[in-house]
Amino acid sequence: MNRSEYGTFALRIGVGLLFLIFGLLKFVSSQPMLQGVYPQFWGGLAVATVVYIIAVLQIGGALMLFLGWKTRVAAIVLGVMHLGTVIVTLPKIINPFAFPEGAPPNFLFFGGVPLLAALIALILQGNGAWSVEKKE
């Protein structure tokens, strides 16, 4: 196994952990998210049913990344969802040095850009050798 295989594995696990936490967050702390954060960006789409569907997709995608099963499919689904997040938070992303009163600093939203790049890398790389499928 070459070093890039270790990199692909590390990328799958790291991105998977992030989406697992964000998916679980929607179940564990749904009310603060539904009453504050999500309506700010998503407006009328910020309803419990939609948020829970997204949570299931995020948790499922994370598990697929951990296993290396259908990595490209998981990365595409997560990437499309995450692209939506990047688009709705774009005003904060392009102004990362702002610290709005009573809100998280904008630089936290900028983290969505490298995450999107990591998902693109997984789409291009696929599973890697340490996976249940070995090759896609």
C-alpha positions, 0 to 999 in steps of 0.5 A: 500500500502506498502513502496516498492510500493512507491519505485517502483513508485519513480523509475518509475518516476525518470527513466522516467524523465531521458529518457524523457529529453534525448529523447527530447534532440535529437529533441531540440539539435540534431545538436550538438549531431549529429556533435559531441557526437554521431559520437564519439561513434556510428560512421556511425550509428549516422545519424538523422533518427536513432537518431530520432527513438531512441528519439521516443523510449525514449520518449515513454518509459518514458511515459509508465513508468510514467503511469505504463503501460507495465513497464517491456516492456518499461524497457526492450526496454530502457534497451537494448538501454541503454546497447548499450550506456554502451558498447560503453562508457565502456572505459570511464566508467572503467576510471572514474577519467579521465578529457580529455581536451575538453571533458566531465569528464569520471565520467559522463559516469559512471552514466550509470551503476546505470541507467542500474541497475535501469532498471533491478530493474524495469524489476524485479519489474514491475508496482507497485500499482500506475499504470494504470495496477496495475499488470503485 
